[in-house]
Amino acid sequence: MRPLDGITVIALEHAIAAPLCTRQLADLGARVIKIERPGAGDFARAYDDRVRGLSSHFVWTNRSKESLTLDLKQPVAMQVLARLLERADVLVQNLAPGAAGRLGLGHEALSGHHPRMIVCDISGYGDDPTHPGPYRDKKAYDLLIQSEAGFLSVTGTPGEPAKAGCSIADIAAGMHAYSSILAALLQRGRTGRGCRIDISMLEATTEWMGFPLYYAFDGAASPPRAGAAHATIYPYGPFPAGDGQVVMLGLQNEREWVAFCAQVLRRPALATDERFASNPRRNAARAELRAILVEAFAALTGDELVQRLDAAQIANARVNDMAAVWAHPQLRARGRWAEVDSPVGPLPALQPPGSGGAAWSPRMDPLPALGQHTDAILAEFGWSPAEIAAMRDAGAV
């Protein structure tokens, strides 16, 4: 038995934030019915075609779901949705701000008939009608939220900001939605009542910016953009070895600095050099220290440098590309790769972190084709074959 077996989630979702949230609920056993527009579906289906014709984003965030197509502009489709909600525990939506409310799908409208329902609204800037804020109706894409939350101000090189290579604002919102829904389910178990959860991409991403925010507290300067290096700890970042490999290493304290000088650089006297005698001094003299390190590492291959770092118990890592991550020996040794079926056949999928071991296994069911489950769901909820055919003829499903 999985933790969320018996929980039904209705998802009016697209893109990344809401689908990532509901996929994780599905991982734990929840039944997720994904409502998609007839003919087009979740627009993330068309972001690219990198996975044997399927979108990389869609493959990542939509396994283990059922796809039901509904044109919510048609009354009969809204009747279908209303009947689904009678059995639902959770409604997750990331439509445009105010759209769910106009459809009668806000928590206030639903709670009278469905007092146990948990409604999770995900938006760019927050969709609370009592505290709308001036940004409520602005379009909010991941990169725009990275900008508004200050992420770009501390990421990149001194000469140019850089966005994250993955959708961190969407991921932050999806993760906070997921954890908040789990908390709401626990609370409902005690009180018998559902609630509304209002998730803002801006607020979720700003929460993840806690370190740079407090570093710049009370008007202090923000952390400088330092590329792949740490902005305030040194040495902490990527360094080239003599064979062209790049090795990431990081020192956290003075004990490690002494070991690094003695065992990796094999220059123990450097540990007491006044220029580098504390992290603030090393950080201030990072250009001078980097020149010393690059010269020393030029005599070593990447493998030799990693061996010295490991022997000295200095934290280090390879700077892997995606091909190296697919083949990562640690992921393989721990058996973290599984397979899920899809409209184009079996695909590899990383098992969710934190699975239940012997207690339960994550759900790893197929990716749905657009509308794949429409007829089966409609029949399950009481519509006859003739009624389903009529809805299909009318373009309602």
KALIN-V452797 format. One record per backbone hydrogen bond with DSSP energy under -1.0 kcal/mol. CO is the residue of the C=O (numbers start at 1). NH is the residue of the N-H. Records with the same first field share a line. If there is no record, write none. Layout:
CO->NH  NH
This chain:
2->5
4->7
7->31
8->89  90
9->33
10->92
11->35
12->94
16->20
17->21
18->22
19->23
20->24
21->25
22->26
23->27
24->28
25->30
26->29
27->363
28->4
31->9
32->66
33->11
34->68
36->70
37->41
42->45
43->46
44->47
49->53
51->54
54->51
55->59
56->60
57->61
58->62
66->34
67->373
68->36
71->74
74->78
75->79
76->80
77->81
78->82
79->83
80->84
81->85
84->87
89->118
90->10
91->120
92->12
93->122
96->99
98->102
99->103
100->105
101->104
106->110
107->111
110->114
114->117
115->194
118->91
119->197
120->93
121->199
123->201
124->202
128->131
133->136
135->138
141->145
142->146
143->147
144->148
145->149
146->151  152
147->150
151->154
155->162
156->227
160->157
166->168
167->171
168->172
169->173
170->174
171->175
172->176
173->177
174->178
175->179
176->180
177->181
178->182
179->183
180->184
181->185
182->186
183->187
184->188
185->189
187->190  191
188->192
195->119
197->121
199->123
200->204
201->205
202->206
203->207
204->208
207->210
209->213
210->214
211->215
212->216
214->217
217->220
226->229
235->251
236->230
237->249
239->247
241->244
245->241
246->319
247->239
248->317
249->237
253->257
254->258
255->259
256->260
257->261
258->262
259->263
260->264  265
261->267
267->270
268->271
269->272
270->273
273->276
278->282
279->283
280->284
281->285
283->286
285->289
286->290
287->291
288->292
289->293
290->294
291->295
292->296
293->297
294->298
296->299
297->242  300
300->242
301->305
302->306
303->307
304->308
305->309
306->310
307->311
308->312
309->314
310->313
315->250
317->248
318->320
321->325
322->326
323->327
325->328
328->332
329->333
330->334
331->336
332->335
336->351
338->349
340->347
341->367
342->345
347->340
349->338
356->359
366->64
369->372
371->374
373->377
374->378
375->379
376->380
377->381
378->383
379->382
384->388
385->389
386->390
387->391
388->392
389->393
390->394
391->396
392->395
396->71
